[in-house]
């Protein structure tokens, strides 16, 4: 399911996706479709895709604080001002952690970047499994990339969410992932205390 399109980037791996609103897609995504820690694919022109994690959400409402009188009530705008654009939006931050190219998973910083208006969709369970499979072995090669982003306070909870999700997807790796998750939880609790 497509959830939105890329509208901005602050680096080679940090993108902003605007979630589709009414009239922009056949099916409007529900909040669970773009929840924190979801694996998403950013489509490329060549049919390949970047793989990312939803790492934050921002609600954009330009009318916040504008308590002055209105010439037209909100429900009459479609009739009296058909060219009025709804400027409210839901934006999600996506941290790119690799790519799926010709059925192969590449973890880490990809060589290519996403383009403006590139479509974003939630990855299927099979695609998430393919992304974590390296020659028949489970792999989380993007872990060090995320841990290096220590300036972002949401990275530790993101890693906890991802490991929790992966425990359910890879039962044969549950013990190793549980140990990793305990280590991450300890770091999340102890390191900020100094």
C-alpha positions in Angstrom: 0.0 0.0 0.0 1.3 3.4 -0.9 1.4 5.8 2.0 2.8 9.0 0.5 5.5 10.7 -1.4 9.0 12.2 -0.7 8.8 16.0 -0.3 12.1 16.9 1.3 15.5 15.5 2.4 18.0 16.8 4.9 20.7 14.3 4.0 21.5 11.2 1.9 19.6 9.0 4.4 17.1 11.4 6.0 13.9 12.0 4.1 10.5 13.6 4.7 7.4 11.8 3.3 4.0 13.6 3.1 1.3 11.1 3.9 -1.5 11.0 1.3 -4.7 12.8 2.2 -8.2 12.8 0.9 -8.2 12.9 -2.9 -4.5 12.1 -3.3 -4.8 8.3 -3.4 -7.3 5.6 -4.0 -7.0 4.4 -0.4 -6.0 6.9 2.3 -3.5 5.3 4.7 -4.5 4.8 8.3 -2.1 5.8 11.1 -1.1 2.1 11.6 0.1 2.1 8.0 2.8 4.6 8.8 3.5 4.0 12.5 6.9 4.5 14.2 9.4 1.8 13.2 7.6 0.6 10.1 9.7 -0.7 7.2 9.0 1.3 4.0 10.2 1.3 0.5 11.0 4.4 -1.5 10.5 3.7 -5.2 13.3 4.6 -7.7 12.9 5.4 -11.4 14.6 2.1 -12.4 12.1 0.0 -10.5 14.4 -0.7 -7.5 13.7 0.7 -4.1 15.4 2.2 -1.1 14.5 0.7 2.3 13.9 2.9 5.3 12.3 3.1 8.7 9.7 5.6 9.8 11.6 7.5 12.5 9.3 10.4 13.4 6.0 12.1 12.7 5.2 15.8 12.3 1.7 17.3 12.0 1.6 20.4 9.9 -1.2 22.9 10.5 -0.6 26.4 9.3 -3.9 27.6 10.8 -2.8 26.8 14.3 -3.0 30.0 16.4 -5.2 31.7 13.8 -8.2 32.4 15.9 -9.5 35.4 13.9 -12.9 35.5 12.2 -13.4 33.5 9.0 -15.2 34.8 5.9 -16.4 31.2 5.1 -16.9 28.3 7.5 -14.6 25.3 6.8 -17.5 23.2 5.4 -18.5 26.0 2.9 -15.0 26.4 1.4 -15.6 23.7 -1.3 -18.6 25.7 -2.5 -17.4 29.3 -2.2 -13.7 28.8 -2.7 -13.2 25.6 -4.8 -9.5 26.6 -5.4 -8.8 26.6 -1.6 -6.0 24.2 -0.8 -6.1 22.3 2.5 -2.6 23.0 3.9 -2.7 20.6 6.8 -0.5 17.6 6.3 1.1 14.6 8.1 4.8 14.3 7.5 6.9 11.3 8.5 10.7 11.2 8.7 12.3 8.2 7.0 15.8 7.1 7.8 17.1 5.0 4.8 18.9 1.9 5.9 19.6 0.2 2.6 18.1 -0.9 -0.7 16.5 -3.8 -2.5 18.0 -4.1 -5.9 17.2 -7.0 -8.3 15.9 -9.0 -5.4 19.2 -8.6 -3.4 19.4 -6.7 -0.1 22.0 -4.0 0.4 22.2 -2.8 4.0 23.8 0.5 5.0 24.1 3.8 3.1 22.9 3.2 -0.5 24.8 4.8 -3.4 21.7 6.4 -4.9 19.3 8.9 -3.4 15.5 9.3 -3.6 13.9 11.9 -5.8 11.2 14.4 -5.0 7.8 12.9 -5.4 9.1 9.4 -5.2 6.3 7.1 -4.0 6.6 5.5 -0.6 4.9 2.3 0.5 5.0 0.0 3.4 7.1 -3.1 2.7 5.4 -6.5 2.7 6.4 -9.2 5.2 8.3 -11.0 2.4 10.3 -7.9 1.5 11.3 -7.3 5.1 12.4 -10.9 5.3 14.4 -10.6 2.0 16.0 -7.4 3.3 17.3 -9.2 6.4 18.4 -12.3 4.6 22.1 -12.4 3.4 23.1 -15.6 1.8 20.6 -17.6 3.9 21.7 -15.9 7.2 19.9 -13.2 9.2 21.6 -9.8 9.1 21.1 -6.4 10.6 24.0 -4.5 9.0 22.2 -1.2 9.4 22.4 -1.3 13.2 25.7 0.6 13.3 24.4 3.3 11.0 21.4 3.9 13.3 23.6 3.8 16.5 25.9 6.4 15.0 23.0 8.9 14.8 23.3 9.5 18.6 22.2 13.1 18.2 18.7 12.0 17.5 16.9 11.1 20.8 14.4 8.9 18.9 17.0 6.4 17.6 17.2 4.3 20.8 13.4 3.8 20.9 13.4 3.2 17.2 16.0 0.4 17.6 13.9 -1.1 20.5 10.8 -1.0 18.2 12.6 -2.6 15.3 14.1 -5.4 17.4 10.7 -6.1 18.9 9.2 -6.3 15.4 11.9 -8.5 14.1 11.5 -11.0 17.1 8.0 -11.7 15.8 9.1 -12.0 12.2 12.1 -14.2 12.8 11.3 -16.7 15.5 14.5 -18.7 14.8 16.5 -15.5 15.7 14.3 -14.6 18.7 16.9 -15.4 21.3 19.7 -13.4 19.7 17.3 -10.5 19.0 16.1 -10.6 22.6 19.7 -10.3 23.9 20.3 -7.4 21.5 17.0 -5.7 22.6 18.0 -6.1 26.3 21.4 -4.5 25.6 19.7 -1.7 23.7 17.2 -1.1 26.5 20.0 -1.0 29.0 21.9 1.6 26.9 18.7 3.6 26.4 18.2 3.7 30.2 21.8 4.1 31.5 23.7 6.2 28.9 21.5 9.3 29.1 22.0 9.3 32.9 25.7 9.7 32.3 
